Amino acid sequence: MKIQIKTKLLLDGLVKVKETLDKSTKFPICTMIKFHVTKKGLILTTDNTVNSTEHIIKTKDQELEVFDIGSVMIPPLIIDIIKKMGSGVCITVSDHPNEESTDQRLINLQSVDTKIKTEINMQGISAVEFPKFISKKGKPLLTLESSHFIAILSKTVFAASTDESTPIFTGVHIKQNDGELIFSTTNRHRLARASYKTDSLVEFGNGMVVSAEPLSKISKLINSNKVDLYNVDNRLIIQSGDTTYTTTLLEGTYPNIDRIIPVNEDYKASFLIHRTELLASLEMQFILKGDSSKGGITIMKTNPEGSIELTSDDTSLAAGRGEIFINEFYGDEMSVSINTKYFIEALKAYQSKMVRVVLTGDLGPILINPEDLNGDVQLILPYRSSKQTK
């Protein structure tokens, strides 16, 4: 196997696939990157047995030149090496001179940048035992504009649980209902839901649950105009340009979170507030908390005169008080204890100038919706506070 390639082009592909490298040593071959060269180009693949990525670099514009085809597994150390090889590199793979090392390969990396004279030799192994990359079949389940796909993920993935003892809650529930694609997450203390209008006629029953962690990483790597989603052999396949991501679906039944979301008759108080003003005040409360590992507790109190008051529940380090004017207030004067970190993340999920906050009781769910009420929902369950009960 022998190729010559622009380092920028190769690094772009390596960055896309490195997220699904296996961090354990249970399957050593999965801790490496597969380089597969054909006459049409270079295919980079990683697989950690749950998630996998494949990126294709095609021979075009003399940025990639193929001399000999073949496959090899190369340690991820190559990523840092390539960064120091100048504008281009020649990669040559040959058999190990020791005839007993039948699985070993010798990899020679040589800079072709006239300003840099660098040559590196490293060891790789045969790619024969590497897992076969799953192939998409038929038409995609859904095709979405990349900007919408990234936006709907940014509004939901952060609210999924990180507790592996309840794996179903670590996922994003994706379902289709009445022409809407709905993404939902919850960790039992907060909930996020975002929707997207779709013309797709494909139905997929009660939906699917996909681990939030790989979706979060994937959303930051997409740079194509659209994404195609496939469901093949209990895996979600996401096709974005020359990059394909796959992730194993989570098993189990996702809870019916619609029954948790309050309806109008449950509302006890509601108001419109400037999102950035509320965000800044909560971030100050978060800073004053000091130990922010649990998010901190902020007391939110509504005033009939048209404002809300924010105070810290824990003043062991510093105390702060903020008052923010609100619009369209109606309902009762109330005081609720909120997880500051959760509320901040909910506000950051939106871009609207104003948000509507709905209170349903001292210990009832709190809704945070964008001003245009487009179907997106952020919900937080309040806490019982020592200050609140005094």
N, C-alpha and C positions, 0 to 999 in steps of 0.2 A: 504494500500500500504506500502510495506517495502522492502528496498534494502540495500545492503552493497557494496561499490564501492571504488576503489582507487581514491584519490582526483585528481591526475594528469590526469587520464582518464576523469573524470567528468569536470575538468576545461578546458581541450582541447575542449570538446563539447560545454561548455557554452560560450567560447570565439568565437566560430564559429557562434552561434545563436544570440549573444547579439546585433550585428549590426542592426538587423531588429526589435528591440524592439520599440514600439511606444513611442515617446518622449512627446506626448501631453496627455491630460487627457480626450479626447473626448470619447474614448472607454477604460475605466479603465482596462478591462480584457486583452487588448493588450499591456499594460505596464508591463505584467508579463510573465514568462517563463512556458510553459506547460511541465510537467513531465508526460509521459505516459509509464507505466510499463506493459510489457507482459512477457510471459514465455521465449520469445526469447531475451528480452533485454529492454533497456531504450531508449525512443524516446524523444528528446528535440525539442521543436518547439517555434518559435516566429513569430509574424505577425503584421505589422503596417498598414495593409489594402492595401498597395501598394506593399510592398516587404515582403517576408517571407522566413524562413530558417527552415529546418528540419535536425537534426543530429541523427543518430542511433548508439547506443553503444550496442554491442552484448555481450551476456554472453559467456565469453571465458577466459581461463587461470586463473580462480578464481579472476579476476580483478573486475568482477561484479557478484554478487549473488542476485538472486530474491527470496524473501520469500513470498510476497503477491503482486498481480497485482492491478492496479488501475491508476487513473489520478488525477492531482491536478495542480492548477496554483500557482506558487511560486514567490514572489517579487525578482527582480534582486539583491537585497541585499545579496542573497545567494552566489553570486559569490565571494564577499569579505570575507564572512564567511568561505567558503570552503577553501580559501587560508590559513586559520589559524587552520585547523583541522588536520594537520599532514599528514600521509601517506594514511589514509583511513577514511571513514565516513559511519555511518549507518543512513539512512533516514527513518523515520516512519511517516506515515500520518494517522490521525484518525479524526472522526467526532467531531465537537465542542460540549462540554458538555451542552451548552445552546441550548435546543431544538428549540428555535425560530431562531437561527442562522443556518438555513438549508444550506446556501451556504458557510459557513465558515468551514475551515479545520484547525486542529492543526498539525503543522509540528515539529517533534523532530529531531534534528541533534546531533549525538553523535560521537565523535572521537573514532576510534578503534585503534589508535596509542598508544602503551603502554607507550610512553614517554609524551603523552599529554592527560590530562583528561579534556576534554571540552564538555559541553552539552548546546545546544541552543534550545530554543522554539520560534517559530515564527508562524504567521498566514498566511494561504493561502486561496484560494477559489476554488469552484467547477469548473471543466473544461468543463462543459456541454455546455456553451454558447460560447466557444472559436471557431473561424472560422475553418472550415474544411480545411485541407491542400490539395492543388490541386495535383492530381495524374498524372504522365506522362502516355501517351498513345502511344502504337505502337512502331515503331523503331524511334531512334533519328533522328532529322533533320540533324545534323552534329555530327561527332566525331572528336575531335582534341587532339593532344598531349598537355598536360597542359603547357609545356614550351612555345609552340608556341602561345597558347591562352593568356597566361600572357604577352608575348612579344608584341603581336599585340595590346593589351589593353594599355600597358605602352607607346606605341607610339602615342596613339590617345586620351585617355580619358581626359587628362589635357587641351586639346584645346577646349573642349565643353564649351558652355556658362553657366553661373551661374545665368542668369537673368530669373526668372520664368515668366516674362511677355511674353516671347517668348519660351514656353516650348519645342517646337520641336528642338530648337538649344541646349537645355540642354542634348540632347541624342546622342548616337552613332548610326550612320546609318550602318546597316549590310546588305550587298547584295552579290550575287554570280554572276559572269560574266566570261564566257569562262574558266571555271576550276579554277577560283580564288575567294577566299573569301576576300571581301574588307570591311574594317572598316574605317569610315570617321567621323570627327567631325569638327565643325566650330562655331565661335562666331561672325562671320561677319568681324572680324579684323584679324583673323588667321585661318588656316586650317591645319588639319593633316589627312593623309591617309596612311594606311598600308595594305598590301595584304599577302595572304597565299595560296599556292597551295593546292588544295583539289581534291580528286577523287570522291567526292560525286556527285551523279546524281540528287539529290533532288533540285528542283528549288523553290524559294519562291518569285516570281513576282518582285515587285519593292523593295523588302527587308523589313526590320523591323527597328524600331527606339527604342532603349532601353536607359533609363536614365543612364547617365555616372556615377553619384555618386555611386549607388549600385554596378555597374560593377567594379569601382575602388576598393571598399572595398572587394568585392568577390575575386578579383585577388590576394589580399594579404593573403587570407586564404586557397587557394587551395594547397593541398599537395599530390595529387594523380598523377598517371602517365598520365591520360587522363580525358577529360571532354566530356560529352554528352549534346547536346543542343536539346531541344524540344520546339515546339510552340503549346501550348494548351490553348484554350479559351482566346485568346488575352494576354497570358502570356508567357514569355520566361522562361523555366525551365533549370537550369544548374545543372547537376548531376556530382559530384566530389567525388568518393569513397563512403563513408557512409554519405556524406552531400549533401543535395539538396537545391538549392536556386531558388526562383521564383521572378520575377519582372514583373509588368504590363507594356505592350508596350505603347509607347506614340502615341497618335492619331495625324494625320495630314500628309501632304506630305512633305518629306524632299527635299530641293532644289537640283537641278542638279549642284553639285559643280565641275563637270568635265569641264564645260565651263569656270570656273574661272582660272583653271590651265593653265599657258602660254605654248605655243608651241614654237618650235625652232625659227620660224620667228619673234617672239616677243622679243627674247633675245637682249639686248643692251650691256651687259657685263657679263663675267663669269670667275670664277677662282676656283682653288682647294686650300684648306687651312687646316692646322692641326687643328683638332676639339678641342683638349684640349687647344691649345694655344689661339684660338679664345675665347673659353669658359672662360679661366682665365682672359683674358683682359676685357671681357664683365662683368664678375662678379666684377671686380675692379670698372668699371664704375657704376655698380649697387650700390656698397657700397658708392661711392662718392655722389650718388644722395641724400642720407640721408633719405628723405621721399619717400619710395619705394612703396607707396600704389597704384600708377598708373603705376608702372613699370619703369619709367624713360625713357628719350629719349637720344639715342646715335647717333651721326653723324658718318656714315661710308663713307669714301672717298677712291676711288681707285686711285692708282698712276701708270702711265705707266711704271715706273721703276721696278715694280713687288712687290708691297706691298699695304697694306691698312692702313689707319689711322683712329683711333677711338678717338673721343673727346666727352665730355659731352655737352649737349645742355643747361643744367642748372648748373651754377657755383656758386649758392648762398651759398653752404656749402664748396665745394672744387672742384678743377678742375683737370682733368687728361687727359693725351694724351698717346695713345699707337700705336705702329707701328708693324705690323706683315708681314713677308714675305709670298708671295703667289706663287703658281705654275700654269702653263697653263693659264695665263691670256690672254684674248682677249676681244676686244670691246673698248668702249669709256671710257674716264675718267669721273667718275660720283660721285655724292654725294647724299646719301639718309639718311633719319631720321628713325630710327628703335625703336620700343618698346624693351627696353633692357631685361625686364623680359621674354617677349614672345620669343625673340631670344635665351636666355639661356635655356628655357624649350625645345625649338625645338632641340637644340644641345644635350641636355641630353637624348633625345629620341633615339639617335643613339649610337652605340658602335664602329663604324668604326674609323680608324686612321685619315682619311681625309674626308672632306665633300666638296661638290661642291655648291658654292653660285652663283645664277643667278639673275641679275638685269634686269628689263624690263623698266626702266624709273624712273624719280625722284619720281613719285607717283604711279608707277606700282608695281604689286606684286613681292615679293622677294621669290625665291625658295631656299630651303636648302635640298639637297639630299645627301644620303650616297655615298661614292666614287664608289661603285659597281653598282649604279643606279638600284637597285633591284625592283623598283616600289613604294617604300616608298616615301612619299612627306611631307614636311613641308613648309607651305606658310605663309608669313606675309605681311600685307599691311603696307607700310611706312606712315609716318606722314608729314604734312607740317610744317617745322621748321622755327622759327624766324631767327636763324643763317643762315639757308640754303638760305633764300630769300634775305639776305642782300647783 
